[in-house]
Amino acid sequence: MRPQANASLILLQKALAVHQKGDLATAEELYKKVLLKLPRHFEANYLYGMLKLHQEDWAAAETQLAKAIDLNPAHLDTYFDHAGVLEQLARDEEALTRYDHLIATKPDFPDALMRRGAVLRRLGRATDALEDFARALKIHPGNADAWFQQGNAQHDLFAYADARQSYGTALSLRPDFIEAWFNLGNTCKDSYLLTDALAAYDRALAVQPDFYEALSNRGYVLMQLQRPREALQAYDQALALDDDSADLWFNRGSTLEALRRFDEAAESYARARELNPDASSAAWNDALMQLLQGDFQNGWRAYESRWFTGQMQGQQRHFTQPLWLGDFPLEGKTILLHAEQGFGDTLQFVRYVPLVAAMGARVILEVQPALVKLLANVPGAVEVISTQRSVPPSFDVHCPLMSLPLACQSFSESEIPRAPYLLPEAGAWNAWALRLPHNRALRVGLVWAGSSAQTHPDAIRIDAQRSLPFDALSPVVELAREHAGLEFYSIQVGETALEQLRSHPLAPQVRDCSAALHDFADTSGLLAHLDLLISVDTSVCHLAGALGKPVWLLNRFNTCWRWQLDRSDTPWYPGVRIFRQAQADDWSEVIGQVRTALQQQLRQH
């Protein structure tokens, strides 16, 4: 060996020694001196690349380690380290190529399998990632990290039960594994196992009390569990750690709203919008909160923000014709008024059709197929078409139905068009007149559950809150045993809810009409022959209200904006009487009040 090379190798050993002691600056100078003398020395290039890695100079590390691979393609650790640097540079496809080569050469390399699995997850290939984690676990079944990563891939694939099991195994191996507790909490949350989710977040926080994400998610779960005061405390603890999350301010606003601290809720929503001007959900929630409090002027204006939310963007219609919001005359124009949300929303807001027609417009009304027959003769509309019609008739301007209060400047209770504004469909009325017994009984319709076809998580949650099991109605239905002049008619649809009726001991006291209810026209014909509807907050109560029939609304604790607060009546339907939950998830007091009211009704009948 030449003396110069030998001296350089001694210098390399010295550089490695100070590198290992953590003196990176001195080590860097020594590596550079060695590389000046021995620019193609593999170990010098590799160690200098590792130094740059330890300095988190990812670009320099990538260049140096790539050079080391060129100098010695057989050194597998260099592939591993280079792939890790490529990950840091967000060059996952290139990192994957490195891991592929490494694992093909050395299949029993668990760390490489783990890292490749993580890359595959980021690339959206969770199924392939799962195979890597399973291979790593065969090599080392006691690897808590591998169980954790397997749980993450299973969560990606919505295999929540498997994910919970994997996280549980990881935690049995490492009880203080806070990331596993946190991800277990997330999986339980997404599985609607809210109590289990809360317990998992609490375990993570017991290990690390300043775990911001766990505090934030804990607040969300507490809110879903109808524990808003504790949720607010969790959110405030999270805010003390980091107050720059628009999502956290939004969730805090929702919690304050549930606590009826509306001014503070508005401030939280405003803060969410400051942090993220695109935080449209905060603007929409603020609008709903204003409507809830009866501030129609500001509420309807702000309600237009709904189109920018993830929930509503897909429902927005895009026409070449202009949108009309009351900002120009309609005289001589044809306007398309189109449904946008649920059946109940359509039924509630078709009341504005005559007002639009009175402005000189020719009105085409587009509604859901199940409503076409009922609304065929709605006052003010020259044509009623289905939303499933591929090409609507020619029109000049358009307006969504729920924008009509704004467009018509309906900003006070006195300006709301009053019910009744619909008539029962004539054919259905006649058909039910023939079906129903001819007697003087008090006929009461029942609806106890909303739609079971919801897909949006918020809609699923709200449906669970507004619905109740048929058995909860037992104290009311039992009155039919005591009073021969009382008849109950089920207007409920949906097999899950109907099975509750059919399997119940009180089923003989309730006539199941579902087989004859094919659309809302059929339902309108039945409602016209009833004396009263007892219903949860669903589309049938809107139909009955629009027909001018008496409705007793069983209303959930966190009420929809349209029923406002602390009132037993509503400006939308004079015939509606609201029975409100005093406590979330507890219908007993409401049912007791309805039973008493029905007994009074029977005495007067």
Phi, psi and omega per residue, in radians:
M1 nan 2.372 -3.138
R2 -1.205 2.534 -3.117
P3 -0.969 -0.644 -3.106
Q4 -1.153 -0.748 3.122
A5 -1.147 -0.722 3.140
N6 -1.079 -0.708 3.112
A7 -1.127 -0.663 3.126
S8 -1.151 -0.658 3.132
L9 -1.199 -0.626 3.059
I10 -1.103 -0.716 3.107
L11 -1.127 -0.636 3.111
L12 -1.119 -0.710 3.106
Q13 -1.122 -0.655 3.092
K14 -1.161 -0.707 3.108
A15 -1.074 -0.756 3.132
L16 -1.100 -0.679 -3.110
A17 -1.113 -0.820 -3.138
V18 -1.245 -0.539 3.058
H19 -1.044 -0.823 -3.118
Q20 -1.150 -0.464 3.087
K21 -1.409 -0.142 3.100
G22 1.641 0.099 3.103
D23 -1.525 1.383 -2.986
L24 -1.227 -0.602 -3.111
A25 -1.129 -0.813 3.116
T26 -1.124 -0.744 3.140
A27 -1.042 -0.711 -3.117
E28 -1.074 -0.752 3.138
E29 -1.098 -0.697 -3.129
L30 -1.197 -0.748 3.105
Y31 -1.032 -0.749 -3.126
K32 -1.068 -0.695 3.121
K33 -1.122 -0.710 3.123
V34 -1.111 -0.771 -3.085
L35 -1.186 -0.456 3.044
L36 -1.123 -0.654 -3.128
K37 -1.466 -0.648 -3.055
L38 -2.250 1.239 -3.017
P39 -1.131 -0.368 -3.106
R40 -1.946 0.419 3.093
H41 -1.424 2.077 -3.031
F42 -1.017 -0.883 -3.014
E43 -1.129 -0.651 3.125
A44 -1.137 -0.756 3.104
N45 -1.133 -0.754 -3.124
Y46 -1.111 -0.825 -3.102
L47 -1.167 -0.632 3.093
Y48 -1.178 -0.651 3.057
G49 -1.086 -0.691 3.114
M50 -1.187 -0.606 3.070
L51 -1.060 -0.811 3.132
K52 -1.116 -0.582 3.059
L53 -1.095 -0.803 3.141
H54 -1.151 -0.473 3.072
Q55 -1.438 -0.070 -3.088
E56 1.047 0.525 2.988
D57 -1.590 1.400 -2.905
W58 -1.139 -0.680 -3.120
A59 -1.114 -0.810 3.139
A60 -1.155 -0.678 3.120
A61 -1.084 -0.744 -3.127
E62 -1.072 -0.801 -3.124
T63 -1.084 -0.768 -3.065
Q64 -1.224 -0.737 -3.129
L65 -1.234 -0.593 3.061
A66 -1.089 -0.678 3.100
K67 -1.137 -0.689 3.128
A68 -1.099 -0.674 3.104
I69 -1.110 -0.718 3.104
D70 -1.072 -0.638 -3.107
L71 -1.312 -0.541 -3.110
N72 -2.560 1.412 -3.090
P73 -1.106 -0.258 -3.105
A74 -1.486 -0.143 -3.084
H75 -1.484 1.761 -2.978
L76 -1.208 -0.601 -3.123
D77 -1.047 -0.524 3.131
T78 -1.155 -0.686 3.073
Y79 -1.043 -0.746 -3.109
F80 -1.101 -0.826 -3.110
D81 -1.195 -0.671 3.127
H82 -1.147 -0.692 3.109
A83 -1.092 -0.695 3.111
G84 -1.076 -0.696 3.097
V85 -1.158 -0.710 3.093
L86 -1.051 -0.636 3.059
E87 -1.069 -0.758 -3.141
Q88 -1.091 -0.506 3.133
L89 -1.553 0.142 -3.141
A90 1.054 0.569 3.090
R91 -1.874 1.129 -2.967
D92 -1.157 -0.641 -3.131
E93 -1.084 -0.709 3.107
E94 -1.206 -0.681 3.097
A95 -1.064 -0.703 3.141
L96 -1.056 -0.696 3.120
T97 -1.076 -0.716 3.107
R98 -1.111 -0.805 -3.132
Y99 -1.136 -0.655 3.112
D100 -1.024 -0.808 3.138
H101 -1.098 -0.770 -3.092
L102 -1.084 -0.800 -3.091
I103 -1.281 -0.560 3.061
A104 -1.123 -0.591 3.140
T105 -1.417 -0.631 -3.092
K106 -2.374 1.473 -3.023
P107 -1.100 -0.427 -3.088
D108 -1.726 0.847 -3.133
F109 -1.931 1.552 -3.005
P110 -1.072 -0.655 -3.137
D111 -1.113 -0.669 3.108
A112 -1.192 -0.675 3.079
L113 -1.071 -0.722 3.136
M114 -1.127 -0.783 -3.098
R115 -1.203 -0.690 3.111
R116 -1.129 -0.681 3.088
G117 -1.033 -0.723 3.120
A118 -1.112 -0.695 3.105
V119 -1.136 -0.762 -3.140
L120 -1.070 -0.660 3.083
R121 -1.071 -0.777 -3.131
R122 -1.131 -0.514 3.138
L123 -1.480 0.099 3.100
G124 1.388 0.332 -3.113
R125 -1.940 1.093 -3.039
A126 -1.136 -0.592 3.140
T127 -1.115 -0.754 3.087
D128 -1.153 -0.674 3.112
A129 -1.063 -0.703 -3.129
L130 -1.037 -0.656 3.111
E131 -1.116 -0.686 3.124
D132 -1.148 -0.748 -3.134
F133 -1.159 -0.636 3.101
A134 -1.137 -0.691 3.098
R135 -1.135 -0.706 3.119
A136 -1.109 -0.646 -3.135
L137 -1.253 -0.509 3.053
K138 -1.143 -0.620 3.120
I139 -1.286 -0.703 -3.067
H140 -2.466 1.477 -3.078
P141 -1.123 -0.322 -3.127
G142 -1.627 0.305 -3.107
N143 -1.501 1.798 -3.104
A144 -1.081 -0.637 3.140
D145 -1.109 -0.665 -3.141
A146 -1.169 -0.716 3.070
W147 -1.085 -0.702 3.124
F148 -1.086 -0.835 -3.119
Q149 -1.177 -0.608 3.069
Q150 -1.094 -0.706 3.073
G151 -1.061 -0.683 3.130
N152 -1.104 -0.762 3.135
A153 -1.160 -0.672 3.102
Q154 -1.123 -0.671 3.073
H155 -1.094 -0.744 3.108
D156 -0.976 -0.602 -3.083
L157 -1.603 0.173 3.126
F158 1.111 0.334 3.048
A159 -1.539 1.220 -2.955
Y160 -1.145 -0.672 3.139
A161 -1.098 -0.755 3.105
D162 -1.133 -0.698 3.132
A163 -1.084 -0.756 3.134
R164 -1.064 -0.676 3.127
Q165 -1.157 -0.738 3.130
S166 -1.122 -0.769 3.105
Y167 -1.088 -0.676 3.123
G168 -1.079 -0.697 3.106
T169 -1.153 -0.748 3.098
A170 -1.011 -0.710 -3.102
L171 -1.296 -0.493 3.057
S172 -1.196 -0.495 3.099
L173 -1.458 -0.535 -3.122
R174 -2.475 1.535 -3.008
P175 -1.073 -0.384 -3.128
D176 -1.764 0.444 -3.109
F177 -1.380 1.545 -2.958
I178 -1.176 -0.587 3.115
E179 -1.112 -0.629 3.113
A180 -1.215 -0.688 3.057
W181 -1.062 -0.766 -3.110
F182 -1.117 -0.834 -3.123
N183 -1.204 -0.555 3.015
L184 -1.076 -0.738 3.085
G185 -1.051 -0.726 3.140
N186 -1.129 -0.715 -3.140
T187 -1.172 -0.715 3.074
C188 -1.102 -0.700 3.110
K189 -1.062 -0.815 -3.116
D190 -1.225 -0.325 3.074
S191 -1.604 0.057 -3.094
Y192 1.097 0.426 3.000
L193 -1.638 1.280 -2.900
L194 -1.209 -0.669 3.125
T195 -1.120 -0.723 3.093
D196 -1.148 -0.658 3.107
A197 -1.080 -0.779 3.141
L198 -1.062 -0.746 3.138
A199 -1.095 -0.679 -3.141
A200 -1.171 -0.765 3.101
Y201 -1.091 -0.667 3.128
D202 -1.117 -0.646 3.105
R203 -1.166 -0.691 3.096
A204 -1.100 -0.725 -3.121
L205 -1.256 -0.445 3.065
A206 -1.148 -0.553 3.103
V207 -1.442 -0.704 -3.104
Q208 -2.371 1.593 -3.051
P209 -1.073 -0.387 -3.124
D210 -1.753 0.527 3.107
F211 -1.356 1.683 -3.002
Y212 -0.979 -0.898 -3.068
E213 -1.092 -0.651 3.128
A214 -1.164 -0.680 3.090
L215 -1.118 -0.764 -3.129
S216 -1.097 -0.836 -3.132
N217 -1.199 -0.553 3.072
R218 -1.084 -0.707 3.087
G219 -1.071 -0.738 3.134
Y220 -1.069 -0.799 -3.116
V221 -1.134 -0.733 3.112
L222 -1.056 -0.629 3.100
M223 -1.172 -0.706 3.095
Q224 -1.143 -0.485 3.106
L225 -1.470 0.164 3.129
Q226 1.080 0.713 3.092
R227 -2.157 1.148 -2.967
P228 -1.131 -0.590 -3.132
R229 -1.119 -0.747 3.092
E230 -1.207 -0.622 3.095
A231 -1.068 -0.771 3.139
L232 -1.076 -0.699 3.119
Q233 -1.081 -0.736 3.124
A234 -1.125 -0.745 3.128
Y235 -1.101 -0.722 -3.129
D236 -1.178 -0.607 3.048
Q237 -1.118 -0.700 3.109
A238 -1.157 -0.721 3.140
L239 -1.105 -0.546 3.103
A240 -1.133 -0.411 3.113
L241 -1.571 -0.636 -3.101
D242 -2.801 2.029 -3.081
D243 -1.885 0.438 -3.069
D244 -1.855 0.257 -3.123
S245 -1.725 2.035 3.102
A246 -1.106 -0.655 -3.138
D247 -1.100 -0.688 -3.138
L248 -1.169 -0.733 3.106
W249 -1.119 -0.635 3.093
F250 -1.107 -0.845 -3.134
N251 -1.114 -0.631 3.085
R252 -1.122 -0.698 3.097
G253 -1.073 -0.751 3.114
S254 -1.071 -0.663 -3.140
T255 -1.191 -0.781 3.101
L256 -1.100 -0.615 3.092
E257 -1.113 -0.730 3.115
A258 -1.099 -0.524 3.104
L259 -1.501 0.056 -3.136
R260 1.074 0.530 3.028
R261 -1.731 1.245 -2.888
F262 -1.178 -0.663 -3.140
D263 -1.112 -0.749 3.116
E264 -1.173 -0.657 3.096
A265 -1.057 -0.764 3.128
A266 -1.058 -0.677 3.109
E267 -1.133 -0.690 3.118
S268 -1.165 -0.736 3.097
Y269 -1.090 -0.706 3.121
A270 -1.103 -0.704 3.125
R271 -1.132 -0.675 3.091
A272 -1.050 -0.711 -3.133
R273 -1.254 -0.555 3.069
E274 -1.102 -0.781 -3.099
L275 -1.255 -0.553 3.139
N276 -2.478 1.681 -3.116
P277 -0.992 -0.333 3.103
D278 -1.590 0.188 -3.134
A279 -1.325 1.223 -3.027
S280 -1.195 -0.477 3.109
S281 -1.100 -0.594 3.106
A282 -1.167 -0.701 3.114
A283 -1.148 -0.705 -3.136
W284 -1.192 -0.760 3.090
N285 -1.044 -0.671 3.118
D286 -1.118 -0.680 3.101
A287 -1.113 -0.798 3.139
L288 -1.094 -0.620 3.125
M289 -1.167 -0.662 3.094
Q290 -1.161 -0.714 3.096
L291 -1.143 -0.670 3.111
L292 -1.001 -0.635 -3.123
Q293 -1.544 0.069 3.103
G294 1.465 0.203 3.097
D295 -1.531 1.392 -3.047
F296 -1.252 -0.580 -3.078
Q297 -1.090 -0.906 3.124
N298 -1.342 -0.610 -3.083
G299 -1.108 -0.790 -3.116
W300 -1.210 -0.574 3.081
R301 -1.141 -0.801 -3.112
A302 -1.230 -0.374 -3.085
Y303 -1.123 -0.362 3.110
E304 -1.123 -0.282 3.110
S305 -1.165 -0.193 -3.101
R306 -1.020 -0.522 -3.047
W307 -1.216 -0.228 -3.125
F308 -1.723 0.019 3.134
T309 -1.512 2.686 3.096
G310 -1.058 -0.562 -3.105
Q311 -1.212 -0.550 -3.006
M312 -1.930 -0.247 -3.083
Q313 -0.964 -0.709 -3.103
G314 -1.231 -0.260 -3.128
Q315 -1.692 -0.124 -3.119
Q316 -1.248 2.372 3.127
R317 -1.617 2.466 -3.123
H318 -2.102 1.904 -3.137
F319 -2.056 2.742 3.005
T320 -1.319 -0.457 3.105
Q321 -1.266 2.617 -3.061
P322 -1.251 2.697 3.031
L323 -1.427 2.337 3.089
W324 -1.854 2.152 3.064
L325 -2.178 0.576 3.128
G326 1.478 0.162 -3.001
D327 -1.627 0.017 3.034
F328 -2.713 2.761 -3.068
P329 -1.138 2.640 3.140
L330 -1.864 -0.072 -3.057
E331 -0.899 2.149 3.080
G332 1.407 0.032 -3.115
K333 -1.755 2.667 3.006
T334 -1.723 2.198 -3.108
I335 -2.043 2.398 3.037
L336 -1.713 2.021 3.031
L337 -1.753 2.128 -2.992
H338 -2.181 2.455 3.087
A339 -1.159 2.647 -3.085
E340 -2.341 -0.445 -3.063
Q341 -2.196 -2.160 -3.037
G342 -1.557 3.055 3.106
F343 -1.027 -0.764 -3.116
G344 -1.069 -0.671 3.118
D345 -1.118 -0.734 3.111
T346 -1.089 -0.818 -3.129
L347 -1.100 -0.613 -3.115
Q348 -1.238 -0.619 -2.953
F349 -1.820 -0.056 3.013
V350 -1.178 -0.199 3.089
R351 -1.029 -0.377 -3.101
Y352 -1.494 -0.153 -3.101
V353 -0.996 -0.818 3.130
P354 -1.056 -0.585 3.117
L355 -1.124 -0.707 3.127
V356 -1.166 -0.730 3.115
A357 -1.091 -0.628 -3.130
A358 -1.179 -0.267 3.084
M359 -1.444 0.095 3.105
G360 1.655 0.178 -3.108
A361 -1.599 2.642 2.951
R362 -1.634 2.030 -2.947
V363 -1.773 2.186 2.932
I364 -1.878 2.217 -3.096
L365 -1.900 2.166 3.117
E366 -1.944 2.108 -3.059
V367 -2.370 2.979 3.122
Q368 -1.068 2.578 -3.081
P369 -0.921 -0.664 -3.091
A370 -1.197 -0.178 -3.118
L371 -1.877 -0.153 -3.015
V372 -1.050 -0.854 -3.075
K373 -1.102 -0.753 3.128
L374 -1.085 -0.757 -3.000
L375 -1.627 0.160 -3.075
A376 -0.990 -0.560 -3.095
N377 -2.000 0.492 -3.128
V378 -1.078 2.345 -3.107
P379 -1.005 2.329 3.055
G380 1.716 -0.335 -3.107
A381 -1.704 2.256 3.106
V382 -1.470 -0.337 -3.140
E383 -2.686 2.404 3.087
V384 -2.117 2.130 -3.065
I385 -2.171 2.890 -3.129
S386 -1.553 2.587 3.045
T387 -1.144 -0.270 3.123
Q388 -1.499 -0.076 3.089
R389 -1.181 2.234 -3.003
S390 -1.181 -0.713 -3.127
V391 -2.243 2.033 3.121
P392 -1.262 2.823 3.050
P393 -1.053 2.901 3.139
S394 -1.105 2.407 3.100
F395 -2.596 2.861 -3.079
D396 -1.750 -0.673 -3.100
V397 -2.472 2.936 3.134
H398 -2.502 2.853 3.096
C399 -2.759 2.294 3.023
P400 -1.168 2.579 -3.076
L401 -1.018 -0.676 -3.055
M402 -1.426 0.011 2.975
S403 -1.639 -0.070 -3.076
L404 -1.158 -0.632 3.073
P405 -1.014 -0.673 3.083
L406 -1.183 -0.833 -3.090
A407 -1.114 -0.596 -3.136
C408 -1.607 0.069 -3.141
Q409 0.921 0.853 3.106
S410 -1.582 1.415 -2.931
F411 -1.860 0.069 3.093
S412 -2.463 2.863 -3.132
E413 -1.055 -0.620 -3.110
S414 -1.199 -0.327 -3.120
E415 -1.637 0.010 3.093
I416 -1.383 2.154 3.084
P417 -1.016 2.263 -2.995
R418 -1.464 2.633 2.993
A419 -1.437 2.717 0.036
P420 -1.412 2.551 3.077
Y421 -2.308 0.054 3.047
L422 -2.176 2.722 3.037
L423 -2.042 2.608 3.061
P424 -1.128 2.594 3.111
E425 -1.159 2.272 -2.943
A426 -1.065 -0.793 -3.128
G427 -1.082 -0.728 3.134
A428 -1.178 -0.663 3.106
W429 -1.036 -0.809 3.142
N430 -1.118 -0.728 -3.117
A431 -1.088 -0.739 3.138
W432 -1.267 -0.539 3.081
A433 -1.055 -0.585 3.121
L434 -1.386 -0.533 -3.075
R435 -1.364 -0.669 -2.967
L436 -1.383 2.593 3.112
P437 -1.157 2.570 3.122
H438 -1.647 1.678 -3.140
N439 -2.634 -3.064 -3.102
R440 -1.894 0.441 -3.122
A441 -1.192 2.705 3.005
L442 -1.436 1.983 -3.070
R443 -1.694 2.116 -3.060
V444 -2.153 2.166 3.061
G445 -1.528 2.631 -3.117
L446 -2.249 2.319 2.969
V447 -2.408 2.103 -3.043
W448 -2.065 -0.039 -3.103
A449 -2.532 2.578 3.068
G450 -1.477 -2.854 -3.091
S451 -1.255 2.368 3.073
S452 -1.649 0.125 -3.077
A453 -1.743 0.313 -3.125
Q454 -1.235 2.584 3.105
T455 -2.162 -0.528 3.129
H456 -1.257 2.334 -3.085
P457 -0.941 -0.707 3.129
D458 -1.137 -0.678 3.129
A459 -1.153 -0.692 3.108
I460 -1.090 -0.764 -3.128
R461 -1.117 -0.793 -3.121
I462 -1.152 -0.672 3.132
D463 -1.093 -0.676 3.111
A464 -1.127 -0.583 -3.114
Q465 -1.354 -0.592 -3.082
R466 -1.468 -0.384 -3.089
S467 -1.551 2.784 3.020
L468 -2.456 2.721 3.103
P469 -1.221 2.621 3.133
F470 -0.982 -0.620 -3.105
D471 -1.012 -0.507 3.138
A472 -1.117 -0.401 3.129
L473 -1.440 -0.048 -3.045
S474 -0.880 -0.812 -3.124
P475 -1.024 -0.500 3.114
V476 -1.410 -0.840 -3.078
V477 -1.126 -0.538 3.130
E478 -1.037 -0.382 3.141
L479 -1.102 -0.415 3.129
A480 -1.169 -0.434 3.085
R481 -1.259 -0.517 -3.070
E482 -1.581 -0.385 -3.048
H483 -2.218 1.915 3.135
A484 -1.142 -0.392 -3.109
G485 -1.552 0.295 3.127
L486 -2.068 2.207 3.129
E487 -2.208 2.330 3.106
F488 -1.870 2.417 3.128
Y489 -2.199 2.143 3.104
S490 -1.432 2.101 3.049
I491 -1.811 0.186 -3.126
Q492 -1.231 2.462 2.983
V493 -2.182 2.895 -3.088
G494 1.783 2.096 -2.993
E495 -1.094 -0.618 -3.115
T496 -1.075 -0.838 3.141
A497 -1.206 -0.686 -3.107
L498 -1.167 -0.563 3.092
E499 -1.129 -0.564 3.067
Q500 -1.056 -0.707 3.107
L501 -1.201 -0.874 -3.002
R502 -1.125 -0.504 -3.118
S503 -1.639 0.083 -3.042
H504 -1.631 2.530 3.105
P505 -1.017 -0.447 -3.128
L506 -1.553 0.096 -3.122
A507 -0.938 -0.668 3.136
P508 -1.098 -0.305 -3.132
Q509 -1.507 -0.056 -3.065
V510 -2.237 2.204 3.097
R511 -1.486 2.061 -3.136
D512 -1.425 1.955 -3.080
C513 -1.747 0.099 -2.966
S514 -1.051 -0.615 -3.079
A515 -1.102 -0.392 -3.113
A516 -1.772 0.079 -3.100
L517 -1.838 1.587 -3.101
H518 -1.634 -0.446 3.094
D519 -2.738 -3.074 -3.068
F520 -1.268 -0.348 3.042
A521 -1.118 -0.806 3.084
D522 -1.030 -0.756 -3.128
T523 -1.126 -0.676 3.139
S524 -1.104 -0.663 3.121
G525 -1.109 -0.692 3.101
L526 -1.197 -0.821 -3.125
L527 -1.004 -0.605 -3.112
A528 -1.083 -0.438 -3.111
H529 -1.702 0.023 3.124
L530 -1.693 2.760 3.118
D531 -1.632 -0.407 -3.020
L532 -2.799 2.515 2.984
L533 -2.035 2.227 2.989
I534 -1.871 2.042 -2.959
S535 -2.589 2.599 2.902
V536 -1.318 3.094 -3.066
D537 -1.317 1.549 3.129
T538 -2.506 3.123 -2.984
S539 -1.081 -0.540 -3.097
V540 -1.114 -0.612 3.131
C541 -1.183 -0.562 3.055
H542 -1.183 -0.706 3.122
L543 -1.109 -0.810 3.131
A544 -1.087 -0.734 3.112
G545 -1.092 -0.714 3.129
A546 -1.159 -0.499 3.094
L547 -1.433 -0.125 -3.131
G548 1.451 0.292 3.128
K549 -1.477 2.579 3.059
P550 -1.118 2.364 -3.134
V551 -2.303 2.310 2.947
W552 -1.848 1.917 -3.050
L553 -1.589 2.113 3.035
L554 -1.521 1.793 -2.920
N555 -1.862 2.329 -3.122
R556 -1.174 2.844 -3.072
F557 -1.085 -0.906 3.113
N558 -1.524 1.410 -2.952
T559 -1.082 2.672 2.968
C560 -1.166 2.620 -3.085
W561 -0.958 -0.578 -2.986
R562 -1.218 -0.351 -3.138
W563 -1.665 -0.019 3.074
Q564 0.938 -2.668 -2.981
L565 -2.206 2.490 2.900
D566 0.914 0.651 3.059
R567 -2.406 2.588 -3.120
S568 -1.693 -0.048 3.101
D569 -2.114 3.137 3.121
T570 -2.620 2.461 3.100
P571 -1.220 -0.239 -3.090
W572 -1.359 -0.611 -3.094
Y573 -2.494 1.858 -3.109
P574 -1.044 -0.423 -3.100
G575 -1.517 0.080 -3.102
V576 -1.650 2.308 3.025
R577 -2.049 2.206 -3.004
I578 -1.749 2.195 3.001
F579 -1.885 1.985 -2.959
R580 -1.809 2.445 2.984
Q581 -1.102 2.346 3.020
A582 -1.521 -0.336 -3.113
Q583 -2.519 2.397 -3.111
A584 -1.024 2.451 3.065
D585 1.206 0.142 3.124
D586 -2.069 1.853 -3.115
W587 -1.679 -0.070 -2.981
S588 -1.066 -0.751 -3.117
E589 -1.184 -0.708 3.110
V590 -1.061 -0.831 -3.118
I591 -1.109 -0.658 3.082
G592 -1.080 -0.726 3.124
Q593 -1.159 -0.694 3.136
V594 -1.156 -0.718 3.114
R595 -1.039 -0.786 3.135
T596 -1.107 -0.758 -3.140
A597 -1.126 -0.644 -3.139
L598 -1.239 -0.615 3.058
Q599 -1.088 -0.702 3.088
Q600 -1.128 -0.697 3.121
Q601 -1.094 -0.682 -3.133
L602 -1.145 -0.651 3.134
R603 -1.153 -0.501 -3.114
Q604 -1.566 -0.256 -3.026
H605 -1.278 nan nan
